[in-house]
Amino acid sequence: MSGTVSLENSGSVAWVTLSHPGKFNAMSRLMWRELRAVFQHVQQSREVTCVVVCGHRLKGSPEGTGHFCAGGDISEYAGFRFNETSLRDFHENDVWGGLQAMLDCDVPILAQIEGNCMGAGVEIASCCDIRIASDTARFGAPIAKLGFPMAPREAALVMRAVGELTAREMLLSAAVLDAAEMKQRGFLTKLVPAGEISAAALAFTRHISQLAPLAARLNKQTFRALSPVLNSQAATDLIANSYDYAASAEHREGVTAFIEKRPPQFVH
């Protein structure tokens, strides 16, 4: 099973659920494409006043035991990451297509975060306007262990949201930070006990839904106009050679070691 991104409406609130059971809701290629389609649909809707993005939690599991998104589905990586063309297609079309659809959405987006929020999870959360996390949440982008960097626009997105020092810590030292630390660093809007995460998110949606929807859309358009760096010429120029590492031994070793469940042996 390659996972799904589902959309369910409850009144004027849209619930977007990242679901990949058994993989902590890691994002597959299909899920990135579905994320794009879901947010393009939300953008066209005039009934939706707020969107909540959350991770699937197994039926019957108590709050705080689920996961937002543990990153990318690494089991797929050997099939496309070691070729420059297919690697570029993955990041620039699948991944960025999903993230750009979120960034282009004029409806307020709230992230309901518990458990692992790693790599792709941090990127998705970075596209959200409000981020509420339970005290079980953990954040990071430890892809240095996998032998590859974060793609340029994705790195710019994360750096803008978490702050430059935190982005450097995550990417250069594979740091994993808890929710309290991320709240202190300004990434999280609200931090709540594990058992209160759903109620806290619902309270925010009710409040937002009582406000003027057109004003929210106009505010988001203003924010987007004031943040052009993600699609700047500098970013475009950087992307030109950003995937040259596809066939490198370090890249192959990092991904292969993870799949084989052994420590990577990088040449220094």
C-alpha positions, 0 to 999 in steps of 0.5 A, a space after each residue: 500500500 502506497 498511502 493516501 491523502 484524504 479530504 473530508 468536509 465537516 461543515 465549513 472545515 476541511 480535514 486533510 489526513 495523511 495516511 500511511 499505516 505502518 510507516 508513521 504516515 510517511 509520504 509516498 510519491 502518490 501521496 504527494 500527488 494526492 496532496 496537490 489535488 486535494 489543495 487545488 480542490 480546496 482552493 476552488 471551494 467557496 464553502 471551506 473557511 479552514 483546513 486542518 492537516 493531520 496524520 492518520 491515527 490507528 482506530 482506538 489509539 489514544 491521542 498522542 500515540 499517532 504521528 503527523 508524518 515521518 518523512 518520505 517513504 524511503 522504500 520507494 527511493 531506490 526506484 528513482 533517486 539514483 537517476 538525475 532526471 527522475 530525482 529532479 522530477 520527484 522533487 520539482 513535480 511531485 514534492 514541490 507540486 504538493 507543497 506549492 498547492 498548499 502555499 497557493 491555498 487562500 484558506 487558513 491551514 492548521 497543522 495538528 501535529 503529534 508524534 513524528 514530524 520529520 523531513 516531509 512532515 516538517 515541510 508540510 507543516 511549514 506550509 501551514 498558517 497555524 501549527 498546534 502540537 502535542 507534547 509527544 511531537 518530535 521534529 527534524 530532517 535527519 536526511 544527512 544520515 541518508 546521504 542527500 541534501 534537502 532540495 533548494 525550494 524545500 530548504 528555503 521553505 523550511 528555513 523560512 518557517 523554522 528559522 535559519 539556525 534551526 534549519 542548519 541544526 536539523 540539516 547539518 547535524 541531523 538534530 531532532 527537537 521536541 515540541 517544547 523546544 520548537 515552541 520556544 523557537 517560534 515554529 509552533 503556535 500552541 503546545 498542548 498535552 497529548 490528550 488535548 490535541 484534537 480539542 485544541 485544533 477544533 477550538 481553533 477551527 471554530 474560532 476561524 470559521 466565525 471570522 470573515 472568510 474573504 479577509 482571510 483569503 486576502 490576508 493570505 494573498 498578501 503574505 504570499 506576495 511578500 514572500 517571493 523567495 521560493 520562486 525567485 530567479 536565485 532559486 531557479 538558478 540553484 535548481 539547475 544543478 541541484 540534482 547532480 548528486 543522484 548517482 553519487 556513491 554517498 547517496 546510494 550508500 545512505 539510502 541502501 543502508 537505511 533500506 538494509 537496516 544498517 549504519 551507512 559507511 560514508 567515505 570521509 
